[in-house]
Amino acid sequence: MCEIIFSRIFLGFPVLLLWMAGGPTHAACPIELNPPRLVVRYGDAVSVNCSTSSTDHEGMGWEATFGGTGLEEVNFVIWNVENLTDWTIQPKCYITTKDGGQRSKLFPVVLYKTPDSMSISVLSHSGPMVEGREYQLQCNIQSIAPLRNLVVKWYKGNEPLDNVTYSNASKTPEDVSPTLMIIPSKDDDGAQYKCRAELDLGPEGPQPHPTVTSEPLTVTVHYKPRINVSRLTERIPVFRGYPEELVCEAEGYPQPRIQWHYDPAKPVSEAGGNLTVFEAGLYNCTATNDVDTSFIVVEVVLNGNGTFIKLY
């Protein structure tokens, strides 16, 4: 859209009249920009050609904080900047007409910058995680712009978890620290989390999108012991004079410590997690680590009545 300014004398005073051309009731704007808009990486060079179809202009030029030109008696003029670093720049191409008016067209330019650094941390926690508890991961992104084009993507390995976007209209670089809440399970032990900063700058922007990914954060997950009940059958016939071996195995992290509890008067033989029993009674297998304790009570019944297992 073209901005038109005319200077007129009203009651002895100069008056500036301004309106926007390009609508259905106005003549077409005689200024053409090539390219019509531009996405530029911070510090890169930029070159834009401004031409006019006007035949009654005295001259034309560029108005800008960097790369501006004077009024030149030409039909096209180029805006050149070798190192664009002005985040708020609004270059404008203008023509001055012979009747004292001026027409101008703003050139839309988007300056972008990828982050200086990225990292992941766990908020208010250090050391191993514990299964079932909540933890908050934070992605620390330093100096990125513009925020309204930023998409932060969270991953566990190659599995996408969440996307974070921003409505901030600031054009200058900002630090952002999006977070992700996780509740790890034992299967997440050794999992690698990472965050990715992606600038979606539209069709005029670079393809693929400028992207920076953090180094992965590897998590260690501790979990309570899980006793393997498949090794303890529901019914174990024990006959007098014929011992039976009870096998207690447990999985956990850190590795659980196995301990049997029983009437000390009972004749038993214990080796590691295995207990050889000769008589009826209650036998308690306990698995313990730094997270929690699990146990199973086994009731041994003689004379073929069977063995009953109670889980706690």
Buried (B, 14 or more C-beta within 10 A) or exposed (E): EBBBBBEEEEEEEEEEEEEEBEEEEEEEBBBBBEEEEBBBBBEEEBEBBBBBEBEEBBBBBBBBEBBEBEEEEBBEBBBEBEEBEBBEBEBBBBBBBEEEBBBBBBBEBBBBBBBEEBEBBBEEBEEBBBBEEEBEBBBBBBBBBBBBBBBBBBBBEEEEBEEBEBEEEEBEBBEBEBEBEBEBEBEBBEBBBBBBBBBEBEEBBEEEBBEBEBEBBEBEBBBBBBBBEEEBEEEBBBEEEEBBEBBBBBBBBEEBBBBBEBEEEBEBEBEEBBBEBBBBBBBBBBBBBEBBBBBBBBBBBBEEEBBBBEEE
